[in-house]
């Protein structure tokens, strides 16, 4: 008997269908058993009827009730009574908190202007409403600075869009039909679990699975082959593959003629990218590159799963743009089980959120936009550093000067994020947060590293306690989350907190009086695009999810129809040329053609040969910082570690289990060495993201990550850090 059947037969229990809110492609449909009399949730499981979830949750979300009922949950508004970072607060009423916050915000706006207020948020929830719904309404009405939410995937998205036109791709279910699957820069078993069941189905039908990654991840160990590659060199590998495919006439000439532009320019470019040249850069032998190219071009259907880790480098956008050319080159879009998937979020790109976010409330649409990756610069009082923090997604975008820089940030409102732990250049961020005159409000479920710096902490609900609507970026289903339990203590949904803040500031607009269910119903009913015809409010209420109105099988580019300016896959992109990039796939020097940024990586010194490349992908039991509070999950990870190849460890006289100092010009962090050959030499790996307060020296790996930006979209460079590693001594650990 399934758990649904078990609880459905129990009159004392009700079952509520909802959706996981966290930053994961799978956006699982879940079901929660709730005791009718007490209102307490007693069980949670994956919805068996959902075609992707299929009754399973990951090891993190399977323990979600431990997070909901955790003893550390915030239950009342708190006001700081000690120094910043001391963690000393006193409970106050909502009425008092809102009144005092409104007074402080009004004072900032009166003295410095509304752009002195900065919102900071990301993926604590990906819901339309509790994420950037009512919050955006509020900040539009306030006139605050805007935030470019670039920390995860922006560089790769921009590169993919230049080639494909939208983040559309192979349907997750269709990987079951592939005969060759390249998992490129993705640890599927950790960060995309529900794709694996379809990959396994393909393997049962004879498919080969090859993982291209600097580390032998859980996924690489479960695959048929691991190809270790040096971090940041993926674009060179893709160019060499295309060199072989075109040179040996393995490309689909008919598809090229009908559905692509720029083949001649691409063919000329890749002539110079021999497998031997790429081997010297990537660390993959030339003969293996040549064989992989032939295997990919001649196996039908062949699918690629590409993910965000490989674009967190200076040239990450161009690398993604280059790899995205491969399916069009061999024509694999024409077959079920062929193509490539970065994200399926493009299927939801035409969902109209105007009525939800109300951009008409903003009186000054030209307000500055701050790049979230440069929060340390944004919180500085130095005008030159504030100028650096302005969002400049392309080389042709000018840096602001004079009055364009705007005021210093005098008020920071944080929600759905923990920047003190998760943002590059941790020391700079903490120094900014520690400014005594910086007025900081944090909406949270727990007292995080960031909350320790707050003037006020406002308790927020978890997903079990509020309404929301979710798109996915790993499948094509829209999901509705219904509240299963009452808010914990005095906690409130984000939407309600912003609604009350608006009232405290005297905003009388009708949009701040709408309740959450009404807002979501209106949002769903406002959609007129044909892909949302199947996503009715009634269907979402009844089932909890609805598939977009797409063909089955979904072959988005079998007959071209790319949403690019030309309507074709763009091997040559005029838009890239206009934006200051090399219009043809390239590798090195950020792929820039003209207008090089004055802060570009090609002006950096040659890396010290004693330094190592540090990458920091997610730990298996964490998801950003969201699950760092759960003791069971921290126990699974045991402690913050640094994985090192035996060659690198031996040359530094480091043994397994040694305490090591990882450092560069930005700062240092103490970790425990794990010596393993599951890593390419020259690279170290620090699984993240640990809260600083859970780390042995009160710091985490983001101490050594620069605020530098990738080549496209202002994306983060988490995996471009160069570090030195030595055995830690007592004085370094104080």
C-alpha positions in Angstrom: 0.0 0.0 0.0 1.4 3.4 -0.9 1.6 6.2 1.6 -1.1 8.1 -0.3 -3.4 5.1 0.0 -2.5 4.6 3.6 -3.4 8.1 4.7 -6.4 8.5 2.3 -8.0 5.6 4.2 -7.4 7.3 7.6 -10.2 9.8 8.4 -8.0 11.6 11.0 -5.5 12.6 8.3 -5.8 15.0 5.3 -3.4 14.9 2.3 -2.4 18.1 0.6 -0.5 18.3 -2.6 2.2 20.9 -3.0 5.5 21.6 -4.7 9.1 21.8 -3.6 10.3 25.4 -3.8 14.0 25.0 -3.8 16.7 25.7 -6.5 16.6 22.4 -8.3 15.6 21.5 -11.9 13.2 18.9 -10.7 10.5 21.1 -8.9 9.0 18.0 -7.4 5.3 17.6 -6.7 5.0 16.4 -3.1 2.2 15.3 -0.8 1.9 16.0 2.9 -0.1 14.1 5.5 -1.6 16.4 8.2 -3.4 15.4 11.3 -6.8 17.1 11.2 -7.2 17.6 14.9 -3.7 19.1 15.7 -3.0 20.5 12.2 0.5 19.0 12.4 2.3 17.6 9.3 3.3 14.0 10.0 4.7 12.8 6.7 5.9 14.0 3.3 6.6 12.1 0.1 6.9 12.5 -3.7 3.7 12.6 -5.7 3.5 9.2 -7.5 1.2 10.6 -10.2 3.6 13.3 -11.3 5.4 12.1 -14.5 8.8 13.4 -13.4 8.6 13.1 -9.6 7.2 9.6 -9.8 6.8 9.2 -6.0 10.4 10.0 -5.1 12.0 13.0 -3.2 15.7 13.7 -2.9 17.6 12.9 0.3 17.3 16.6 1.4 13.6 17.3 0.8 12.7 13.8 2.1 13.7 15.3 5.5 11.8 18.5 5.0 9.6 18.1 8.1 12.8 18.2 10.2 13.4 21.7 8.7 9.8 22.9 9.2 9.7 21.8 12.8 13.3 22.6 13.6 13.9 24.0 17.1 15.8 26.9 15.5 12.8 28.2 13.6 12.2 31.9 14.1 8.7 32.5 15.6 8.6 36.2 16.4 10.0 39.4 15.0 13.4 40.3 16.5 15.1 43.6 17.0 18.9 43.8 17.5 20.1 44.8 20.9 23.9 44.0 20.6 26.6 44.8 18.1 26.2 43.6 14.5 27.2 39.9 14.1 26.8 39.3 17.9 23.5 37.5 17.3 21.9 39.4 20.2 18.2 40.2 19.6 15.0 40.8 21.6 11.5 39.7 20.5 9.0 42.5 19.6 5.5 42.6 18.2 4.8 42.7 14.5 3.1 46.1 15.0 6.2 47.5 16.6 8.6 46.0 14.1 6.7 47.3 11.0 6.3 50.7 12.5 10.0 51.0 13.3 11.2 49.6 10.0 8.9 52.0 8.1 10.3 54.9 10.1 13.9 53.9 9.3 13.2 53.3 5.6 11.4 56.6 5.3 14.4 58.4 6.9 16.8 56.7 4.4 14.6 57.7 1.4 14.2 61.3 2.7 18.0 61.8 3.1 19.5 59.7 0.4 16.8 58.9 -2.1 14.9 55.7 -2.8 17.8 54.1 -4.7 19.7 54.0 -1.4 17.5 51.0 -0.6 18.7 47.7 -2.1 16.7 44.4 -2.1 18.8 41.3 -2.0 17.2 37.9 -2.8 17.7 34.8 -4.8 16.5 31.2 -4.6 15.3 30.5 -1.1 12.1 29.9 -3.0 11.6 29.9 -6.7 7.9 30.6 -6.4 6.3 33.4 -8.5 4.6 35.0 -5.5 6.8 34.4 -2.5 9.9 34.9 -4.6 9.7 38.0 -6.8 6.0 38.7 -6.8 4.7 40.9 -4.0 8.3 41.8 -3.3 8.8 43.4 -6.7 5.5 45.2 -6.3 6.8 46.7 -3.1 10.2 47.7 -4.4 8.7 49.1 -7.6 6.4 51.3 -5.4 9.3 52.3 -3.2 11.6 53.1 -6.1 14.5 51.1 -4.7 17.6 50.0 -6.7 17.1 47.0 -8.8 19.0 43.8 -8.4 20.5 41.7 -11.2 20.1 38.1 -10.0 23.1 36.7 -11.8 24.8 34.5 -9.2 23.8 31.1 -10.6 23.3 30.7 -14.3 23.4 34.1 -16.1 26.6 33.6 -18.2 25.4 30.3 -19.5 21.9 31.5 -20.2 23.3 34.4 -22.3 25.6 32.1 -24.2 22.8 29.6 -24.9 20.5 32.4 -26.0 23.0 33.7 -28.5 23.0 30.3 -30.2 19.5 28.9 -29.6 17.4 32.0 -28.8 15.6 30.6 -25.6 16.3 28.1 -22.9 14.4 25.4 -24.7 15.7 21.9 -25.1 15.3 18.2 -24.9 12.4 17.1 -22.7 13.6 15.3 -19.6 11.4 12.3 -20.4 12.9 12.0 -23.8 16.4 11.2 -22.5 15.0 7.6 -22.2 15.1 7.4 -26.0 18.8 8.4 -26.4 21.5 6.0 -27.4 24.3 8.3 -26.3 24.1 10.7 -23.4 26.9 13.3 -22.6 26.5 14.6 -19.1 28.7 17.7 -19.3 29.4 19.7 -16.2 26.5 18.2 -14.3 26.3 16.0 -11.2 22.9 14.6 -12.0 22.6 12.3 -8.9 23.2 15.3 -6.6 21.5 18.2 -8.4 19.0 16.7 -10.8 18.0 13.3 -9.4 14.8 12.8 -11.4 16.6 12.9 -14.7 18.5 9.9 -13.8 15.6 7.5 -14.0 15.2 8.4 -17.6 18.9 8.0 -18.2 18.7 4.6 -16.6 15.9 3.6 -18.9 18.0 4.6 -21.9 20.9 2.5 -20.6 18.6 -0.5 -20.3 18.0 0.0 -24.0 21.7 0.1 -24.8 22.6 3.7 -24.4 26.1 4.8 -23.3 26.5 7.5 -20.7 29.7 9.7 -20.6 30.4 12.3 -17.9 32.7 15.2 -18.7 33.7 16.8 -15.5 36.8 17.8 -13.5 35.7 15.5 -10.7 34.6 11.9 -10.6 31.3 12.7 -9.0 28.6 10.3 -7.9 27.2 10.6 -11.4 30.6 9.9 -13.0 31.0 6.8 -10.9 27.6 5.5 -12.0 28.2 6.3 -15.7 29.9 4.2 -18.4 32.9 6.6 -18.7 34.4 9.6 -16.9 36.3 12.1 -19.0 38.2 14.3 -16.6 38.6 17.9 -17.9 40.4 20.9 -16.6 38.0 23.5 -15.2 37.1 26.3 -17.6 38.3 24.5 -20.8 35.0 23.0 -22.0 34.8 25.5 -24.9 38.1 24.2 -26.2 36.8 20.6 -26.2 33.6 21.6 -28.0 35.7 23.4 -30.7 37.8 20.3 -31.2 34.8 18.1 -31.5 33.4 20.3 -34.2 36.8 20.3 -35.9 36.6 16.5 -36.3 32.9 16.4 -37.1 33.2 19.0 -39.9 36.6 17.7 -41.1 35.4 14.2 -41.5 32.1 15.3 -43.1 30.0 13.9 -40.2 27.8 17.0 -39.9 24.2 17.1 -41.2 24.6 19.2 -44.3 20.8 19.3 -45.0 20.0 20.6 -41.6 22.8 23.1 -41.9 21.4 24.5 -45.1 17.9 24.8 -43.9 18.1 25.7 -40.2 21.4 27.4 -39.4 23.4 30.5 -40.2 27.2 31.0 -40.2 28.3 27.4 -41.0 31.1 28.7 -43.2 32.4 31.0 -40.5 32.2 28.2 -37.9 34.0 25.7 -40.2 36.8 28.2 -40.8 37.1 28.9 -37.0 37.4 25.2 -36.0 40.0 24.4 -38.5 42.6 25.7 -36.0 41.1 23.7 -33.1 42.7 20.3 -33.7 42.3 17.6 -31.0 46.0 18.0 -30.2 45.6 21.7 -29.5 42.5 21.0 -27.3 44.3 18.1 -25.5 47.0 20.4 -24.3 44.4 22.7 -22.9 41.7 20.3 -21.5 43.9 17.4 -20.4 41.8 15.0 -22.4 44.0 12.9 -24.9 43.7 13.9 -28.5 42.8 10.4 -29.6 39.9 10.3 -27.1 38.6 13.7 -28.3 38.7 12.4 -31.9 36.8 9.2 -30.9 34.3 11.1 -28.9 33.5 13.4 -31.8 32.9 10.4 -34.1 30.8 8.6 -31.5 28.7 11.7 -30.9 28.1 12.4 -34.6 27.3 8.9 -35.6 25.2 7.7 -32.7 21.5 8.4 -33.1 19.8 9.8 -31.1 22.5 11.6 -29.0 21.6 13.9 -26.2 23.6 16.3 -24.1 22.8 17.4 -20.5 24.7 20.5 -19.7 24.6 22.4 -16.4 25.6 25.5 -14.7 28.9 24.6 -13.1 30.9 24.8 -16.3 29.8 28.4 -16.9 31.0 29.8 -13.6 34.3 30.8 -15.2 35.6 33.9 -17.0 34.7 32.4 -20.4 31.6 30.5 -19.2 29.2 32.2 -21.5 31.2 31.6 -24.6 31.7 28.0 -23.6 28.0 27.4 -23.2 27.3 29.2 -26.5 29.9 26.9 -28.2 28.6 23.6 -26.8 25.0 24.6 -27.7 26.1 24.5 -31.4 26.7 20.7 -31.3 23.1 19.3 -31.7 22.4 21.6 -34.7 25.7 20.6 -36.3 24.8 17.0 -36.3 21.0 17.5 -36.7 20.2 15.6 -33.5 17.2 18.0 -32.8 15.3 16.0 -35.4 15.0 12.9 -33.2 13.3 12.0 -30.0 16.0 11.6 -27.4 18.4 14.0 -29.3 19.4 17.6 -28.7 20.6 19.3 -25.5 19.1 20.6 -22.3 20.5 23.4 -20.2 17.1 24.5 -18.8 13.5 24.1 -19.7 12.6 27.5 -18.2 12.3 29.0 -21.7 9.0 27.1 -22.0 7.6 29.5 -19.4 9.2 32.6 -20.8 6.0 34.0 -22.1 4.1 33.7 -18.8 2.9 37.2 -18.3 3.9 38.5 -14.8 3.0 42.1 -15.5 -0.1 42.0 -13.3 1.9 40.2 -10.6 4.9 42.5 -10.4 3.2 45.8 -11.4 6.1 47.6 -13.2 3.7 50.6 -13.6 4.2 51.3 -9.9 7.8 52.4 -10.5 8.0 56.1 -11.2 11.6 56.0 -12.4 12.1 53.0 -14.7 15.8 54.0 -15.2 16.8 53.2 -11.6 20.2 51.7 -11.3 20.7 47.9 -11.3 23.2 46.3 -8.9 24.9 43.0 -9.8 24.3 40.7 -6.9 27.7 39.1 -7.4 29.3 42.4 -6.4 27.4 42.9 -3.1 30.7 43.5 -1.4 31.4 46.4 -3.7 27.8 47.6 -3.5 28.0 47.9 0.3 31.2 49.8 0.1 31.1 53.6 0.7 33.8 54.1 -2.0 32.1 55.5 -5.2 34.6 53.7 -7.4 33.6 50.3 -5.9 29.9 51.2 -6.1 30.4 51.9 -9.8 32.0 48.5 -10.2 28.8 46.9 -8.7 26.5 48.3 -11.4 25.2 45.6 -13.7 27.1 45.6 -17.0 26.1 42.4 -18.8 28.0 43.1 -22.1 31.3 44.5 -23.1 29.6 47.5 -24.8 27.9 48.5 -21.6 29.6 51.6 -20.2 30.5 51.9 -16.5 28.6 54.7 -14.7 30.3 57.9 -13.7 29.4 60.9 -11.6 25.8 61.1 -10.6 25.0 57.9 -12.5 26.7 55.9 -9.7 23.9 56.9 -7.3 24.0 57.0 -3.5 25.6 54.5 -1.2 23.4 51.7 0.0 22.0 52.8 3.2 19.2 50.2 3.6 19.4 46.5 2.7 16.3 44.2 2.7 17.3 40.5 2.4 14.8 37.7 1.7 15.2 34.2 0.2 19.0 34.6 0.5 21.9 34.2 2.8 24.6 36.5 1.2 27.0 36.4 4.2 27.5 32.7 3.3 26.7 32.4 -0.4 28.2 35.5 -2.1 31.7 36.0 -3.6 34.4 37.8 -1.6 32.9 36.9 1.8 35.2 39.3 3.7 34.0 42.3 1.7 30.4 41.3 2.1 30.7 40.9 5.8 32.6 44.2 6.1 29.7 45.9 4.3 27.1 44.1 6.5 28.9 45.2 9.6 28.5 49.0 8.8 26.7 50.3 11.8 24.8 52.9 9.8 23.6 50.3 7.2 20.0 49.6 8.1 19.4 45.9 7.4 16.1 43.9 7.5 16.3 40.1 7.0 13.2 37.9 6.4 14.2 34.4 7.4 13.1 31.1 8.8 16.4 30.7 10.8 19.0 32.9 12.3 21.5 32.6 9.4 25.0 34.1 9.0 23.3 37.1 7.3 20.6 37.4 10.0 23.3 38.0 12.6 24.0 41.4 11.0 20.4 42.4 10.8 18.7 45.3 12.7 15.4 43.5 12.4 14.7 39.8 11.6 11.2 39.0 10.4 10.1 35.3 10.7 9.0 33.8 7.3 7.0 30.8 6.6 8.2 27.6 4.9 6.6 26.1 1.8 4.2 24.0 3.9 2.7 27.2 5.2 1.8 29.4 2.2 0.4 29.5 -1.3 2.7 29.7 -4.4 3.0 28.9 -8.1 6.1 27.3 -9.6 7.6 26.8 -13.0 10.4 24.3 -13.4 13.7 24.4 -15.1 14.0 20.7 -15.5 10.7 19.8 -17.0 7.6 21.3 -18.6 5.1 21.2 -15.7 3.6 24.2 -13.9 2.9 23.4 -10.2 0.7 24.9 -7.5 1.6 24.8 -3.8 -1.2 24.8 -1.3 -0.6 25.5 2.3 -0.7 22.3 4.4 -0.3 23.7 7.9 -0.8 27.0 9.7 2.2 29.4 9.9 4.7 28.4 12.5 4.5 30.7 15.5 4.0 34.3 14.3 5.8 33.7 11.0 4.2 35.1 7.8 4.6 34.5 4.1 7.0 36.8 2.3 4.0 38.3 0.4 2.2 39.1 3.6 5.3 40.7 5.1 5.7 43.0 2.1 2.0 43.7 2.1 2.2 44.8 5.7 5.4 46.9 5.1 3.5 48.6 2.3 0.7 49.5 4.7 3.2 50.7 7.3 4.7 53.1 4.7 1.2 54.4 3.9 0.8 52.8 0.4 -2.9 52.6 -0.3 -2.7 50.9 -3.8 -5.3 48.2 -4.2 -2.6 45.7 -5.2 -1.3 45.6 -1.6 -4.7 44.4 -0.4 -5.1 41.3 -2.5 -4.7 38.0 -0.7 -2.3 35.3 -2.0 -4.8 32.9 -3.4 -6.5 35.7 -5.3 -3.2 36.9 -6.7 -2.3 33.4 -8.0 -5.7 32.8 -9.4 -5.5 36.0 -11.3 -2.0 35.2 -12.5 -3.0 31.9 -13.9 -6.2 33.2 -15.5 -4.3 36.1 -17.1 -2.3 33.8 -19.4 -3.4 33.9 -23.0 -0.4 32.3 -24.8 -1.3 28.9 -26.2 1.3 27.0 -24.2 -0.7 27.7 -21.1 -4.1 26.6 -22.3 -3.8 23.4 -20.3 -2.7 25.2 -17.1 -6.1 26.2 -15.7 -6.7 27.2 -12.1 -9.1 24.3 -11.8 -6.6 21.7 -13.0 -3.9 23.1 -10.7 -6.3 23.0 -7.7 -7.3 19.4 -8.5 -4.0 17.8 -9.4 -1.3 20.2 -8.1 0.4 20.5 -11.5 -0.3 20.8 -15.2 1.9 20.1 -18.3 2.4 23.0 -20.7 0.4 22.7 -23.9 3.3 21.3 -25.9 3.5 18.5 -28.5 4.4 15.0 -27.3 7.1 14.2 -28.2 8.4 17.7 -27.9 11.0 18.3 -30.6 11.4 22.1 -30.5 13.9 22.6 -33.3 13.3 19.5 -35.6 12.2 21.9 -38.3 14.2 25.0 -37.2 11.9 27.6 -35.7 14.6 28.9 -33.4 13.6 32.0 -31.4 16.7 33.8 -32.6 16.7 37.0 -34.7 17.3 34.9 -37.9 14.9 32.1 -36.9 17.8 29.7 -37.2 20.6 28.3 -35.0 23.2 31.0 -35.1 26.7 29.8 -35.5 27.4 33.4 -36.5 25.5 35.9 -34.3 25.2 39.5 -35.4 23.7 40.3 -32.0 26.9 39.1 -30.4 29.0 41.3 -32.7 26.8 44.2 -31.8 27.2 43.5 -28.1 31.0 43.4 -28.4 31.7 39.7 -28.7 33.4 37.5 -31.2 30.3 36.5 -33.3 31.7 33.0 -33.9 32.4 30.4 -31.2 35.8 30.9 -29.7 38.0 30.1 -26.7 40.3 32.2 -24.6 40.4 36.0 -23.8 36.7 35.8 -22.8 35.7 35.4 -26.4 35.7 39.2 -26.8 36.3 40.8 -30.1 36.2 44.6 -29.3 35.4 46.8 -26.3 37.4 44.7 -23.8 36.4 45.5 -20.3 39.0 47.4 -18.3 38.6 44.8 -15.5 38.8 41.8 -17.8 40.7 38.6 -16.9 43.2 38.9 -19.7 44.9 41.7 -17.7 45.4 39.4 -14.7 48.9 38.1 -14.2 49.8 34.6 -15.3 48.7 32.2 -12.4 51.5 31.2 -10.0 52.5 27.6 -10.9 52.2 26.7 -7.2 48.6 27.7 -7.1 45.6 25.4 -7.8 42.2 26.0 -9.3 39.5 25.7 -6.7 35.9 24.8 -7.5 33.1 24.6 -5.0 30.1 22.6 -6.3 27.2 21.7 -4.0 27.7 19.1 -1.3 25.4 16.2 -1.9 23.3 16.9 1.3 23.1 20.7 0.9 21.3 23.0 -1.6 22.9 26.4 -1.6 22.6 27.2 2.2 19.0 26.2 2.6 19.6 22.8 4.3 22.7 23.8 6.3 20.6 24.1 9.5 19.4 20.5 9.5 21.7 18.5 11.8 21.0 15.2 10.0 22.2 16.6 6.7 25.2 18.3 8.2 26.1 15.0 9.8 26.1 13.3 6.4 28.6 15.8 5.2 30.5 15.6 8.5 32.7 18.7 8.0 33.9 21.3 5.5 36.6 19.5 3.4 39.0 20.2 0.5 39.4 17.3 -2.0 43.0 17.1 -3.5 44.6 14.9 -6.0 47.4 12.7 -4.5 50.0 14.4 -6.7 49.1 17.9 -5.5 48.9 16.7 -1.9 52.2 14.9 -2.0 54.1 18.0 -3.4 52.7 20.0 -0.4 53.3 17.3 2.2 49.6 17.1 2.9 48.0 13.9 4.1 44.4 12.8 4.2 42.7 14.3 7.2 45.2 17.1 7.7 43.9 20.5 8.5 44.8 22.8 5.6 44.9 26.5 5.0 43.3 27.5 1.6 44.2 31.1 0.8 44.8 33.8 -1.8 44.9 37.6 -1.9 41.3 37.9 -0.7 41.4 35.7 2.5 41.7 32.2 3.8 39.7 29.4 5.1 40.7 26.3 7.1 39.4 22.9 5.8 40.1 19.2 6.2 42.0 17.6 3.4 40.6 14.6 1.6 43.2 13.1 -0.7 41.5 11.3 -3.7 42.2 10.5 -7.3 38.5 11.4 -8.1 39.8 14.7 -9.3 41.9 16.0 -12.1 45.4 17.1 -10.9 45.8 20.9 -10.5 42.3 21.3 -9.2 41.0 21.2 -5.6 37.3 20.9 -4.7 35.5 22.3 -1.7 31.9 21.0 -1.5 29.6 23.9 -0.4 27.8 25.8 0.9 28.6 25.6 4.6 27.3 28.3 6.8 30.3 30.3 8.1 29.0 29.8 11.6 29.2 26.0 11.1 32.8 26.2 9.8 35.8 25.6 12.1 37.2 29.1 11.7 33.9 31.0 11.1 34.6 31.3 7.3 33.7 29.3 4.3 35.1 28.8 0.8 33.6 32.0 -0.6 36.5 33.8 1.3 38.7 33.1 -1.7 36.2 33.8 -4.6 36.6 37.1 -6.3 33.8 39.4 -7.3 35.0 39.1 -10.9 32.3 38.6 -13.6 32.1 36.1 -16.4 32.2 37.1 -20.0 28.4 37.3 -20.4 25.5 38.5 -18.3 27.6 39.6 -15.3 27.7 36.0 -14.1 29.7 34.7 -11.1 33.1 33.1 -11.4 32.9 30.7 -8.4 35.1 28.1 -10.2 37.9 30.5 -11.4 39.5 30.9 -8.0 43.2 30.4 -7.8 44.4 29.3 -4.4 47.4 28.1 -2.4 47.1 25.2 0.0 49.4 24.5 2.9 49.2 22.5 6.1 47.4 24.7 8.7 49.3 25.6 11.8 47.8 26.7 15.1 48.2 30.5 14.5 46.4 30.3 11.2 43.4 28.7 12.9 42.9 31.3 15.6 
